[in-house]
Amino acid sequence: MRLLHVPVLIKPLLLVVACLLGSAALAQYRIQGTVFDSSRSVPLEAVSVISTSGAGTVTDANGRYNIAVGEKDSIWFSYLGKPTMKFPVLGINDINQFNIALQVRVTVMRDLRIRPRNYREDSLQNREDYAKAFNFQRPNLGTMTSIGPTGAGIDINELIRVFQFRKNKSMERFQARLLLQEQDKYIDYRFNKALVRRLTNLTGEDLDAFMKAHRPTYEFTVYSNDYDFQAYIKEAHRMWSRSKGF
């Protein structure tokens, strides 16, 4: 008798698959532009640009951003923990030049440029801004099943996520990129110019060249204590000086 019910159970699933495949074929867009302060004269770096589909990026040193989205997506901007309203993709007139000015006072910006950046605060803020991406995991048997008062059941939302192949891959790539950026920032935090200059007396182009040539790995940066880390810099400088004939 159970076999008679199989088609009935499969039909909703096939319907879901068809809908998902249809949505995957929707047009894709690439939005780009520049983010400014409230005066529209100063570009803002490190502004988070996020879409409702889970894609995201940050503005570069010139305030520029570039993000791939779907036609049903909306995007919003987040700076200093303050998000903007959401902008529907289909409502943007020029996706090649979607510039925006954030309500950031110049006095706040100057404070940020003068005060040394706090790595831990920045890291926590980044984790908060991209919590959805950092916490992402592919749906599996464990996430699809749940136990309630009436017994075990299937989470329909997790079941739908199984077939969102493109979105899952996009989120995984974005998550990997965020983790790599976080690792790079941690290396920058410990392997900084002030420390290297103090230990080596290098300056200018020599300092830049040394830091590029002897940038430590993330694993060593994480697991080494201050003594070993500084010993590495001194030994690297000794070898570097010898190779330069100093």
KEGUKOL-716306 format. One record per residue: residue in one letter; x, y, z of N, C-alpha, C in turn. Coordinates in pm, whole numbers, plus 32768, in hexadecimal, padded with zeros to 4 digits. Layout:
aXYZXYZXYZ ...
***
This chain:
m80537F8780008000800080008057807E8000 r80CD8077803B812380ED8040814C811B7FB6 l815D80BA7F58818A80DD7ED2812781387E8B l80A6812E7EB1804081807E71804F82127E98 h8092822C7F07809F82B57F36811F82F87F06 v817982AE7EC881F882E67E9D81E783587E3A p819683487DCF818483B87D71814D84357DB5 v80F584217E1780BB84937E5C812584E07EA8 l818684967EE281F184D57F2D825785177ED2 i826984DF7E5B82CF85117DFF82A0858F7DB8 k821E859A7D9B81EC860D7D50821286927D8E p81FC86A67E12822587277E4B82BA87407E3B l830B86D57E4A839B86E37E3E83C3870A7DB1 l838186CB7D4D839E86ED7CC28376877D7CA3 l830987A87CE282DB88317CCE834288947D05 v837988727D7B83DE88C77DB7845A88CF7D5E v848488597D2A84F988547CD384E288A97C56 a846C889D7C1B844E88EB7BA2845389807BBD c841D89A97C30841F8A377C5384AD8A697C66 l84FE8A147CA885888A3B7CC185D88A457C41 l85C389E77BE8860989EA7B6885DE8A637B17 g855F8A867B23852F8AFC7ADC856C8B7B7B13 s857A8B817B9985B48BF87BD586488C047BB5 a86898B917BA187198B947B8187318BD37AFA a86CB8BCE7AA486DB8C047A1D86BF8C9A7A17 l869C8CD87A8986808D677A8A86FD8DB57A64 a86E78E2B7A2C87568E7D79FE87B28EA37A71 q88338EA97A5388968ED27AB488C98F5E7A90 y88E68FAD7AF4891790347AE0899690497B30 r89E590A97B058A5D90D27B508A5391677B6A i8A45918A7BE98A3692167C108ABD924A7C41 q8ADF92C27C178B5B93007C428B4693957C57 g8B9D93CF7CA68B92945D7CC28BF594867D2C t8BDF94FB7D678C3795327DCD8BE5955F7E45 v8C1B95487EBC8BD995737F388C2595EC7F6F f8BDC96587F898C1996D37FBC8BE596F28048 d8C27975480888BF2978881048B8097E980E4 s8B499829814B8AD4987D81358AF098F980DE s8B6F992080D28B919992807E8B9C996B7FEB r8B9798E97FCE8BA798B47F468C2F98D87F08 s8C9398F07F5C8D1799147F2A8D8498B37F59 v8D69986B7FC48DCE980F7FFC8D9D97807FEE p8DE3972A7FA38DBB969D7F968DD496518018 l8D7E95F380358D8995A680B18DBE951A8095 e8E2694F380DC8E61946E80CF8E22940F8137 a8E1F938D81148DF29323816F8D5E932E8193 v8D0D936081398C7B935F814B8C4792D7811C s8BF79295816C8BBF921381478B4B922780E5 v8B4D91DA80778AE291DC80148AA8914F800F i8A29913F803489EE90BB8046896D90B07FF7 s895290387FC188D590217F78887F8FBE7FC4 t87FE8FBE7FA687A18F657FEA87B88ED37FC4 s88018EB97F58881E8E2F7F3188978DF77F7A g88DC8E497FC6894F8E1A801289D48E467FDC a89D98E827F648A578EB47F2E8A818F317F79 g8B038F4D7F768B328FC37FBC8BBF8FE87F93 t8BE490637FAE8C6A90957F928C83910E7FEA v8CF9914B7FDF8D1791C680278D5592297FC5 t8D4692AA7FE28D7F930F7F8A8E1793157F9B d8E5D933B7F2E8EEE93447F338F1993CD7F65 a8F9C93EB7F598FD1946A7F8D8F9594E37F47 n8F5F94CF7ECF8F20953C7E858E89953E7E93 g8E5594ED7EF08DC594E97F078D78949A7EA0 r8DC094557E458D7E940C7DD98D5193817E07 y8CE393507DCC8CB392C97DE78C7D928D7D66 n8C7192097D668C3F91BF7CF28C02913E7D27 i8B8291277D0E8B3E90B47D498ADD90757CE4 a8ADC8FF07CDE8A828FA77C858A028F847CD0 v898E8F9F7C92890C8F897CD488A88F537C6E g88358F277CA187C88EFA7C4B87608F697C3E e87088F5A7BDE86A88FC57BC386448FDA7C35 k862F8F757C8885D28F837CF886188FAA7D7A d869D8FC07D7286EA8FE57DE986D490777E0D s86FD90967E88870D91207EB4879791297EF4 i87D3919E7EF2885591AF7F32884C921E7F9A w88A592177FFD88AE9282805F893F9293808A f895C930280CB89E3932580F189EA932F818A s8A5B930581C28A6C930B82538AF593458274 y8AF493AD82C88B7293EF82EE8B6A94158381 l8BD393F283CB8BD7940B845C8B5F93CD84A2 g8B34935A846F8AC5931284AC8A3C934A848F k8A3493AD843489B393EC8415898B93CB8386 p89269377837288FB935282EA88A093BB82AD t88A193C382298847941D81E187C593D381C1 m87699418817F86F293D6814B871B937680DC k86BF931D80B586DB92BE804986AE92FA7FC3 f870092E57F5D86E493197ED886C792A57E78 p864992947E4A862992287DEB867992397D6A v86AF91CB7D38870191D07CBF86B3920C7C4A l863791E37C3985E892147BC885C392A77BD5 g85D892E07C4A85B9936E7C5C863193C87C49 i86A7938D7C2D872093DC7C1A872994077B88 n873094877B6E873194BB7AE587AF94977A99 d882494AB7AD588A3948F7A9288F694317AE8 i88F693B07AC4893E934E7B1689D593587B04 n8A0293A07A9D8A9193B17A868ACC94277AD2 q8A7594787B0D8AA594EE7B568A43950E7BC6 f8A2E94AB7C2089D394C07C8F8A2394F67D06 n8A33957B7D078A7D95BD7D738A1E95E07DE4 i8A5495E47E5C8A0196017ED08A53964F7F37 a8A1196AA7F7D8A5196F77FE88A1696CC806D l8A6C96A680CB8A3F967B814F8A4096F281AF q89EA96EE821089E1975982728A4E974982DB v8AC9976882B18B3E976183098B7A97EC8313 r8B869820838D8BBD98A5839E8C5598A3838B v8C88990E83568D189917833A8D69990B83BA t8D36993E84298D81993784A68D9798A784D0 v8D32985184B98D3F97C384DC8DA997838484 m8DA997A684038E0A976C83A78E98979383CD r8EAC981083F68F32983A841D8F6297EE8497 d8F0897D884F68F2C978B856C8F5A97008545 l8F1496C484E48F37963E84BA8FC1963A8479 r8FE696A08431906696A183EC90D996BC844C i90BF970684B7912997278517913C96B7857C r90CF967F85AB90D7961986129100959385D7 p9161954B8614918794C785E2910F946985E2 r91069419857B909593BC857190A1935085DC n9031932D8617902B92C3867A900492428633 y906291E68629904A916C85DB8FD5911C8614 r8FD1910D86978F6990B986D48EDE90F486BD e8ED0917786CA8E4F91B686B18E2891A8861F d8E8991BD85C58E6C91AE85368E4291208515 s8E8690BE85528E68903385378DDC900E8567 l8DB9903C85DE8D34902086138CC8906285BE q8CE390DE85908C829122853C8C7290DB84B7 n8CE190AA84808CDC906184018C8B8FE18410 r8CA08F9B847F8C548F21849A8BBF8F3F84A7 e8BA08FB184E28B138FD784F38AD48FFC846D d8B1F9049841C8AEA9074839A8AD28FFD833E y8B298F9983458B218F2782EA8AFF8EA68334 a8AAF8EB1839D8A8D8E3C83EE8A508DCC8399 k89FA8DF1833A89B98D8E82E68A1E8D3D8296 a8A858D8082638AEB8D3A82138B498CEA826C f8B758D2482DD8BD18CDD83368B918C5F8371 n8B0F8C63838A8AC98BF283C88A8E8B928362 f8AA48BAB82E38A678B57827A8AA08ACA827C q8A498A6982688A7289DF82528A0E899D81F4 r8A42894381A189E988FF8143898188AD818F p890688A9815D889F8857819E88C587C48197 n88AA877D820388C886EE8209885A86A78256 l886B8627826A880385D982AD87E8860F8339 g8853863C837B8841866F840287F086EF8406 t8807874A83A587BD87C983A5873087B9836F m87198752831C8694874082E1863286FB833F t866686AE839F860D866683F9860586AE847F s859086AC84B7857B86E8853B851E868E858B i852D8692860D84DD863E86668481869886B8 g8401868186AC839F86CF86F5834A8677874E p82E286AF87868289866387DF824A85EA879B t823585F3871881F4858486D082588526868F g82DA853F86A4833F84E8866A839885308606 a83E584E385B98442851D855983F8854E84DD g842C85BA84A183EF85F084298456863083CF i842B865E835B8482869D82F98469873382F8 d84D7877F830184CE881182F884C588368265 i845288678239843B888381AC849988EF8177 n84BC895181CC851789BA81A185A289838185 e85CF892781D9865188E981C2864D888F8148 l85DA884D813185CC87F880BB85D5884C803B i859888C1803D85A0891A7FC9863089467FB2 r8677896180208702898F8012875C89277FD0 v873988A87FDA8789883E7F9D879888557F08 f872E88877EC9872D88967E37875889227E09 q877F89767E6487B089FA7E3F884689F37E26 f886A89A97DBD88F6898B7DA389498A097D8F r89188A647D3A89668ADC7D1989778B357D94 k890D8B447DE089138B997E5689708B5D7EBF n896B8AD87ED089C28A967F318A558AA87F0C k8A748A957E8B8AFF8AA67E5F8B2C8B377E6F s8AD28B947E508AF38C227E5D8B108C457EEF m8ABF8C127F4A8AD38C2D7FD78B548BEF800A e8B758B777FDA8BF18B3580048C6B8B837FD4 r8C668BB57F578CD68C047F248CE48C867F71 f8C728CC57F8D8C758D437FD98CAA8D2B8066 q8C808CBE80A58CAF8C9B812A8D468C86812A a8D798C3B80C58E088C2380BB8E558CA580A8 r8E1C8D0180568E5F8D80803E8E628DD580BF l8DF68DD2810B8DF38E1D81888E588DE581ED l8E628D6181F48EC18D2382508F518D468229 l8F6C8D4681A68FF28D69817790128DFB8197 q8FB08E5381838FC48EE181A48FDC8EF38239 e8F948EA7828A8FA58EAF831A90318E828343 q90638E18830290EB8DE8831E91538E4F82F6 d91408E8D8281919E8EF4825491A18F6B82B4 k912D8F9182E4912790018340916C8FE183C4 y91638F6283EF91A68F3C846B923E8F40845A i926E8F1483E492FE8F1D83C993298FAF83C9 d92D99006838992F99095838792FC90CE8415 y92A5909A846A929C90CB84F4931C90AC8542 r93529033853293CB900E857C944A90368532 f944C902184AF94C29040845E94B190CD8426 n94B8912E847E949E91B98456952192078447 k951992768400959192C583E395D392FD8460 a9583932584C195BC935E853B961592F98582 l95E7927C858C9636921485CE96B391F3857E v96A191DD84FB971391B884A6977B922884A2 r974E92A4849B97AB9316849B97FA931C851C r97B79301858D97FB9306860E98649299861D l9848922385E498A491B285F3991491B2858B t98FF91F38518996191EC84AA999F92728485 n996192E084B0998C9367848A997E938283F5 l9931933183B099189347832198B093B5830F t98BA93FE82A1985A946782819843946B81EB g97DB94B381C397C294CD813697B1945180E1 e97F09451806C97E293E2800E981F93618043 d988C936C809098CA92F580C9986992AF8129 l982292FE817897C092C681D4975092808189 d971D92C1812096B2928680D096DF9204808E a975992058058978D918E801497A1911B8076 f97D3913980EB97E990D1814F97649093817D m970190E68197968090B481C7963A9060815D k964C908280DF96109034807496588FAE8064 a96DD8FB08070972B8F36805B97208ED480CF h970C8F058147970E8EAE81BE968A8EB1820B r961F8EC981C6959B8EC5820695828E37823A p95648E2682BA95528D9F82F294CD8D6182C9 t94C58CDE82DA94478C9982BD93E38CB3832D y93658C9A831092FD8CAF837593108C4E83E9 e93338BD183CB93438B6C843493AF8B948497 f94238BC18462948F8BEB84BB94668C66850B t94218CC284CC93F88D3D850F93998D1F8583 v93428CBD857092E08C9B85D793208C52864D y93758BF1863093A58B97869894298BC186DA s946E8C2486A494ED8C4E86E194D38CB6874E n95238CAE87B995188D15882195698D8F87F8 d95638DF8884895A58E768823963C8E638815 y96798E13886E970A8E00886897328DBC87E6 d96EE8D4E87C3970E8D06874796F08D5B86CB f96858DA886D2965F8DFA865F96C88E668645 q96F68EA686AF975B8F0D869F97E28ED08679 a97FF8E5886AC987B8E148687987B8DF485F2 y98068DCF85BC97FA8DB4852D981A8E3184DC i97E58EA2850697FC8F1F84BD98918F4284BE k98D28F32853399618F53853E99B58EF784E6 e99968E7584E799E28E16849699CA8E2E8401 a994E8E4C83DD992F8E6A8351997A8EE78324 h99858F48837E99CD8FC3835B9A628FA8834B r9A988F51839F9B278F2F83939B428EEE830C m9AED8E8F82E49AFD8E4D82629AE78EAF81EF w9A858F0681FD9A678F6881969ADB8FC98182 s9B178FF681F09B88905281EC9C00900F81A8 r9C168F9081C89C858F47818B9C728F3B80F5 s9BF58F1F80CB9BDC8F10803B9BEC8F957FF1 k9BDB900580399BEA90887FFC9C7990BC8004 g9CCE9070804D9D59909880589D70910480BE f9D14911081219D24917681889D85914881F4 
***
